[in-house]
Amino acid sequence: MLAASALGCGGIDTASITGTQWQAIDVAGQAPIAGKEPTITLGPGKVSGSAGCNDYASTSFVIEGDRILTGGLGTGATVCKDPRLMAVEEAYYKTLLNVERIEFRGGLLVLSGTGGELVFRRIQGSVR
């Protein structure tokens, strides 16, 4: 799966989020499966993580003004054995590939766009 995405940054200090790791608590309105929550690590130089079953990574992570550009996303091709996990993973990728905005709401990282919202909490011990 390959695609490009641009995230509007809206005044976020990008230096403060580069290198941080986040765990999804909401995937386009769905609760992730406990113990298999999608994750995202923001740079430096790429976006990577797990969608719950398969890992993914972008080819680049570039900040230009108020936009964050991610290059194509490469993903694993393992079929999740649990249909609930597969549904969350599909929703995660669909939403992630359509992200247009990035913001913080009460300490949570929110990525949103035409596919809905991904809401993350910071993973303890994350850089910065």
ROSE-4610 file (N, C-alpha, C; in Angstrom, 1 decimal, always signed):
// ROSE-4610
residu = [M/M/M/L/L/L/A/A/A/A/A/A/S/S/S/A/A/A/L/L/L/G/G/G/C/C/C/G/G/G/G/G/G/I/I/I/D/D/D/T/T/T/A/A/A/S/S/S/I/I/I/T/T/T/G/G/G/T/T/T/Q/Q/Q/W/W/W/Q/Q/Q/A/A/A/I/I/I/D/D/D/V/V/V/A/A/A/G/G/G/Q/Q/Q/A/A/A/P/P/P/I/I/I/A/A/A/G/G/G/K/K/K/E/E/E/P/P/P/T/T/T/I/I/I/T/T/T/L/L/L/G/G/G/P/P/P/G/G/G/K/K/K/V/V/V/S/S/S/G/G/G/S/S/S/A/A/A/G/G/G/C/C/C/N/N/N/D/D/D/Y/Y/Y/A/A/A/S/S/S/T/T/T/S/S/S/F/F/F/V/V/V/I/I/I/E/E/E/G/G/G/D/D/D/R/R/R/I/I/I/L/L/L/T/T/T/G/G/G/G/G/G/L/L/L/G/G/G/T/T/T/G/G/G/A/A/A/T/T/T/V/V/V/C/C/C/K/K/K/D/D/D/P/P/P/R/R/R/L/L/L/M/M/M/A/A/A/V/V/V/E/E/E/E/E/E/A/A/A/Y/Y/Y/Y/Y/Y/K/K/K/T/T/T/L/L/L/L/L/L/N/N/N/V/V/V/E/E/E/R/R/R/I/I/I/E/E/E/F/F/F/R/R/R/G/G/G/G/G/G/L/L/L/L/L/L/V/V/V/L/L/L/S/S/S/G/G/G/T/T/T/G/G/G/G/G/G/E/E/E/L/L/L/V/V/V/F/F/F/R/R/R/R/R/R/I/I/I/Q/Q/Q/G/G/G/S/S/S/V/V/V/R/R/R]
num = [1/1/1/2/2/2/3/3/3/4/4/4/5/5/5/6/6/6/7/7/7/8/8/8/9/9/9/10/10/10/11/11/11/12/12/12/13/13/13/14/14/14/15/15/15/16/16/16/17/17/17/18/18/18/19/19/19/20/20/20/21/21/21/22/22/22/23/23/23/24/24/24/25/25/25/26/26/26/27/27/27/28/28/28/29/29/29/30/30/30/31/31/31/32/32/32/33/33/33/34/34/34/35/35/35/36/36/36/37/37/37/38/38/38/39/39/39/40/40/40/41/41/41/42/42/42/43/43/43/44/44/44/45/45/45/46/46/46/47/47/47/48/48/48/49/49/49/50/50/50/51/51/51/52/52/52/53/53/53/54/54/54/55/55/55/56/56/56/57/57/57/58/58/58/59/59/59/60/60/60/61/61/61/62/62/62/63/63/63/64/64/64/65/65/65/66/66/66/67/67/67/68/68/68/69/69/69/70/70/70/71/71/71/72/72/72/73/73/73/74/74/74/75/75/75/76/76/76/77/77/77/78/78/78/79/79/79/80/80/80/81/81/81/82/82/82/83/83/83/84/84/84/85/85/85/86/86/86/87/87/87/88/88/88/89/89/89/90/90/90/91/91/91/92/92/92/93/93/93/94/94/94/95/95/95/96/96/96/97/97/97/98/98/98/99/99/99/100/100/100/101/101/101/102/102/102/103/103/103/104/104/104/105/105/105/106/106/106/107/107/107/108/108/108/109/109/109/110/110/110/111/111/111/112/112/112/113/113/113/114/114/114/115/115/115/116/116/116/117/117/117/118/118/118/119/119/119/120/120/120/121/121/121/122/122/122/123/123/123/124/124/124/125/125/125/126/126/126/127/127/127/128/128/128]
x = [+0.9/+0.0/+0.9/+0.8/+1.6/+0.7/+1.0/+0.2/+1.0/+0.6/+1.2/+0.1/+0.5/-0.4/+0.2/-0.6/-0.1/-0.9/-0.2/-0.9/-0.7/-1.8/-1.7/-1.3/-0.3/+0.3/-0.3/-0.9/-1.6/-0.8/+0.4/+1.2/+1.8/+1.8/+2.4/+3.9/+4.6/+6.1/+6.6/+7.0/+7.3/+8.5/+9.5/+10.6/+10.2/+9.1/+8.6/+8.0/+7.5/+6.9/+7.8/+8.8/+9.7/+10.4/+10.3/+10.9/+9.9/+8.7/+7.8/+7.0/+6.5/+5.7/+4.3/+3.3/+1.9/+1.2/+0.2/-0.7/-2.1/-2.8/-4.1/-5.1/-6.0/-7.1/-8.5/-8.4/-9.6/-9.2/-9.8/-9.5/-10.8/-11.0/-12.2/-13.4/-13.5/-14.7/-14.7/-13.7/-13.6/-12.6/-12.9/-11.9/-10.9/-9.6/-8.7/-8.8/-8.3/-8.2/-7.1/-7.5/-6.5/-5.3/-4.1/-2.9/-2.4/-3.3/-2.9/-3.2/-3.2/-3.5/-2.5/-2.9/-2.0/-1.1/+0.1/+1.0/+1.6/+2.1/+2.8/+4.0/+5.1/+6.3/+6.6/+6.7/+6.9/+8.3/+9.0/+10.3/+11.4/+12.6/+13.0/+13.1/+12.7/+12.8/+11.8/+10.9/+9.9/+8.8/+7.7/+6.6/+6.6/+6.5/+6.4/+5.6/+5.3/+4.5/+3.9/+2.9/+2.1/+0.7/+0.0/-1.5/-2.2/-1.5/-2.2/-1.8/-1.7/-1.3/+0.0/+0.1/+1.2/+1.9/+3.2/+4.0/+3.9/+4.2/+4.3/+5.3/+5.8/+6.7/+6.5/+6.8/+6.8/+8.2/+8.3/+9.6/+10.2/+9.4/+9.9/+8.9/+9.5/+8.7/+9.3/+8.6/+9.2/+8.2/+8.7/+7.9/+8.2/+7.2/+7.4/+6.3/+6.8/+5.9/+4.8/+3.6/+2.5/+2.0/+2.8/+2.4/+3.4/+2.9/+3.8/+3.5/+4.6/+4.4/+5.0/+4.3/+4.8/+4.9/+6.0/+6.1/+5.3/+5.4/+4.6/+4.7/+3.6/+3.5/+3.7/+4.7/+4.8/+4.3/+3.5/+2.9/+3.3/+3.1/+3.2/+2.0/+2.0/+0.9/+0.3/+0.6/+0.0/-1.5/-2.3/-3.7/-3.9/-4.6/-4.9/-5.8/-5.5/-6.4/-7.7/-7.7/-8.9/-9.6/-10.8/-11.5/-11.7/-11.8/-12.0/-10.7/-9.6/-8.3/-8.1/-8.5/-8.4/-9.2/-10.4/-11.3/-10.7/-10.1/-9.4/-8.2/-7.4/-6.2/-6.6/-7.7/-8.1/-8.6/-9.4/-9.8/-8.7/-7.6/-6.5/-5.7/-5.4/-4.8/-5.6/-6.9/-7.8/-7.7/-7.8/-7.8/-6.4/-5.4/-4.0/-3.7/-4.1/-3.8/-4.5/-5.5/-6.4/-6.2/-5.2/-5.0/-4.7/-5.3/-5.1/-4.7/-5.0/-4.7/-4.0/-3.2/-2.7/-2.9/-3.3/-3.5/-3.4/-3.3/-3.4/-4.7/-5.3/-6.5/-6.3/-6.1/-6.0/-4.9/-3.7/-2.6/-2.7/-3.8/-3.9/-3.5/-2.9/-2.5/-3.7/-4.2/-5.3/-4.9/-5.0/-4.8/-6.2/-6.6/-7.9/-7.9/-9.0/-9.1/-10.4/-10.5/-11.7/-12.1/-11.1/-11.4/-11.8/-11.8/-12.2/-11.0/-11.0/-9.9/-9.2/-7.9/-7.1/-6.7/-7.0/-6.7/-5.7/-4.6/-3.5/-3.1/-2.6/-2.0/-0.5/+0.2/+1.7/+2.1/+3.1/+3.6/+4.6/+4.5/+5.4/+6.8/+7.8/+9.2/+9.5/+8.6/+8.8/+9.8/+10.6/+11.6/+11.0/+11.6/+11.2/+10.3]
y = [-1.2/+0.0/+1.2/+2.1/+3.3/+4.5/+5.6/+6.8/+8.0/+9.2/+10.4/+11.1/+11.8/+12.5/+13.8/+14.8/+16.1/+16.5/+16.8/+17.2/+18.6/+19.4/+20.8/+20.9/+21.7/+21.7/+22.7/+23.8/+24.7/+25.2/+25.5/+26.2/+25.2/+23.9/+22.9/+23.1/+23.0/+23.1/+21.7/+21.6/+20.3/+19.6/+20.5/+19.9/+19.2/+19.6/+19.0/+17.6/+17.3/+16.0/+15.1/+15.6/+14.7/+13.7/+12.4/+11.4/+10.9/+11.3/+10.9/+9.7/+8.9/+7.7/+7.8/+7.4/+7.5/+6.2/+6.0/+4.8/+5.2/+4.6/+5.0/+4.6/+5.5/+5.2/+5.2/+5.8/+5.8/+5.8/+4.9/+4.8/+5.0/+6.2/+6.6/+6.1/+6.4/+6.0/+4.6/+3.8/+2.5/+2.4/+1.6/+1.3/+0.3/+0.5/-0.5/-1.8/-2.9/-4.1/-4.0/-4.2/-4.1/-5.0/-4.4/-5.1/-5.1/-4.6/-4.6/-3.2/-2.2/-0.8/-0.3/+0.4/+1.0/+2.0/+2.1/+3.1/+3.9/+5.1/+5.9/+6.6/+6.6/+7.3/+8.4/+9.6/+10.8/+11.1/+10.6/+11.0/+10.6/+11.1/+12.1/+11.4/+12.1/+11.6/+10.7/+10.1/+9.2/+9.1/+8.5/+8.2/+6.6/+6.0/+4.6/+4.1/+2.8/+2.3/+0.9/+0.6/-0.7/-0.3/-1.0/-0.7/-1.7/-2.5/-3.5/-4.9/-5.2/-6.5/-6.4/-5.4/-5.1/-3.8/-3.8/-2.6/-1.7/-0.4/+0.5/+1.5/+2.1/+3.2/+4.1/+5.4/+6.2/+6.3/+6.8/+7.0/+8.3/+9.2/+10.5/+11.2/+12.1/+12.9/+14.3/+15.2/+16.5/+17.6/+18.6/+19.7/+20.9/+21.5/+22.7/+23.7/+24.7/+25.7/+25.1/+25.2/+24.6/+23.3/+22.6/+21.3/+20.3/+19.1/+17.9/+17.0/+16.7/+15.8/+14.5/+13.4/+12.1/+11.4/+10.8/+10.1/+8.9/+8.0/+6.8/+6.0/+5.4/+4.4/+3.0/+2.3/+0.9/+0.1/-1.0/-1.7/-3.2/-4.0/-5.4/-6.0/-7.2/-7.9/-9.0/-9.1/-10.3/-10.0/-11.1/-11.0/-11.3/-10.4/-10.5/-11.7/-12.6/-13.7/-13.4/-12.3/-11.9/-10.8/-11.1/-10.2/-8.8/-8.7/-7.4/-6.6/-7.3/-6.6/-6.2/-7.0/-6.6/-5.4/-5.3/-4.2/-2.9/-3.0/-1.8/-1.4/-2.4/-2.1/-1.4/-1.9/-1.3/+0.1/+0.4/+1.7/+2.6/+2.1/+2.9/+3.4/+2.4/+2.8/+3.8/+3.5/+4.4/+5.8/+5.9/+7.3/+7.9/+7.1/+7.7/+8.2/+7.5/+8.0/+9.2/+9.6/+10.8/+11.9/+11.8/+12.9/+14.2/+15.3/+16.6/+17.6/+17.2/+18.1/+17.4/+18.1/+17.5/+18.6/+18.1/+19.1/+18.3/+19.1/+18.5/+18.9/+18.0/+18.2/+17.6/+18.5/+18.0/+17.0/+17.2/+16.3/+15.1/+14.9/+13.9/+14.4/+13.5/+13.9/+13.4/+14.4/+14.0/+14.3/+13.3/+13.4/+13.2/+14.2/+14.1/+14.5/+14.1/+14.3/+13.7/+13.5/+13.0/+11.6/+10.9/+9.5/+9.4/+10.6/+10.6/+11.0/+10.5/+10.9/+9.7/+10.0/+9.0/+9.8/+9.2/+9.9/+9.0/+9.7/+9.0/+9.6/+8.7/+9.1/+8.8/+9.7/+9.5/+8.3/+7.5/+6.4/+6.8/+6.4/+6.7/+6.4/+7.3/+7.0/+7.4/+8.0/+8.4/+9.6/+9.7/+10.8/+12.1/+13.1/+14.5/+14.6]
z = [+0.0/+0.0/+0.0/-1.0/-1.1/-1.3/-0.6/-0.7/-0.1/-0.4/+0.2/+1.0/+2.0/+2.9/+3.3/+3.4/+3.9/+5.2/+6.2/+7.5/+7.8/+7.9/+8.3/+9.8/+10.1/+11.4/+12.4/+11.9/+12.8/+14.0/+13.9/+14.9/+15.9/+15.7/+16.6/+16.4/+17.6/+17.6/+17.2/+15.9/+15.4/+16.0/+16.5/+17.2/+18.5/+19.1/+20.3/+20.1/+18.9/+18.6/+17.8/+17.2/+16.5/+17.4/+17.1/+17.9/+19.0/+19.0/+20.0/+19.5/+20.5/+20.2/+20.8/+20.1/+20.5/+20.3/+21.1/+21.0/+20.8/+19.8/+19.4/+20.5/+20.9/+21.8/+21.0/+19.8/+19.0/+17.5/+16.8/+15.3/+14.6/+14.1/+13.3/+14.0/+15.3/+16.1/+16.6/+16.3/+16.9/+18.0/+19.0/+20.0/+19.5/+19.7/+19.3/+20.2/+19.7/+20.5/+21.5/+22.8/+23.9/+23.6/+23.8/+23.5/+22.1/+21.2/+19.8/+19.2/+20.1/+19.7/+18.6/+17.6/+16.6/+17.3/+16.8/+17.3/+16.1/+16.5/+15.5/+16.2/+15.5/+15.9/+14.9/+15.3/+14.4/+14.3/+13.2/+12.9/+13.9/+13.7/+12.6/+11.2/+10.2/+8.9/+8.3/+9.2/+8.7/+9.8/+9.4/+10.3/+10.3/+11.4/+11.4/+12.6/+12.6/+13.7/+13.4/+14.1/+13.9/+13.8/+12.9/+12.7/+13.6/+14.4/+15.2/+14.8/+13.5/+13.0/+12.2/+11.3/+10.5/+10.8/+10.6/+10.8/+9.5/+9.6/+8.5/+8.7/+7.6/+7.6/+6.4/+6.5/+5.4/+4.8/+3.6/+3.0/+3.4/+3.9/+4.3/+5.3/+6.0/+7.0/+6.9/+6.3/+6.0/+6.5/+7.2/+7.7/+6.9/+6.3/+5.4/+5.9/+6.6/+7.1/+8.1/+7.7/+8.6/+8.1/+7.2/+6.7/+7.0/+7.3/+7.5/+6.3/+5.6/+4.4/+4.7/+4.5/+4.6/+3.2/+2.9/+1.6/+1.6/+0.6/+0.5/+1.8/+2.1/+3.3/+2.8/+3.3/+3.0/+4.2/+3.9/+5.0/+4.8/+5.9/+5.9/+5.2/+4.8/+4.1/+4.8/+6.1/+6.9/+7.1/+6.8/+7.1/+8.6/+9.3/+10.7/+10.9/+11.8/+12.1/+12.8/+13.5/+14.3/+13.4/+12.9/+12.1/+12.7/+14.0/+14.7/+14.5/+14.7/+14.5/+13.1/+12.1/+10.7/+10.4/+11.0/+10.8/+11.4/+12.5/+13.1/+12.3/+11.8/+11.0/+9.7/+9.0/+7.8/+8.0/+9.1/+9.4/+9.7/+10.4/+10.7/+9.5/+8.6/+7.3/+6.5/+6.4/+5.6/+6.2/+7.5/+8.1/+8.0/+8.3/+8.2/+6.8/+5.8/+4.4/+4.0/+4.8/+4.4/+5.4/+6.3/+7.3/+6.7/+7.2/+6.7/+7.8/+9.0/+10.2/+11.3/+12.1/+13.3/+14.4/+15.6/+16.7/+18.0/+19.1/+20.4/+21.1/+21.7/+22.5/+23.9/+24.9/+26.2/+26.4/+25.7/+25.8/+24.9/+24.2/+23.2/+21.8/+21.0/+19.6/+18.7/+17.9/+17.0/+15.6/+14.8/+13.3/+12.7/+11.9/+11.3/+9.8/+9.1/+7.7/+7.2/+5.9/+5.3/+5.8/+6.2/+6.7/+8.2/+8.9/+10.3/+11.1/+12.4/+13.3/+13.9/+14.1/+14.9/+16.2/+17.3/+18.6/+19.3/+19.8/+20.4/+21.7/+22.6/+23.9/+23.8/+24.4/+24.4/+25.1/+24.6/+25.3/+26.3/+27.5/+28.6/+28.2/+28.5/+28.2/+26.8/+26.0/+24.7/+24.7/+23.7/+23.6/+23.7/+24.3/+24.5/+25.6]
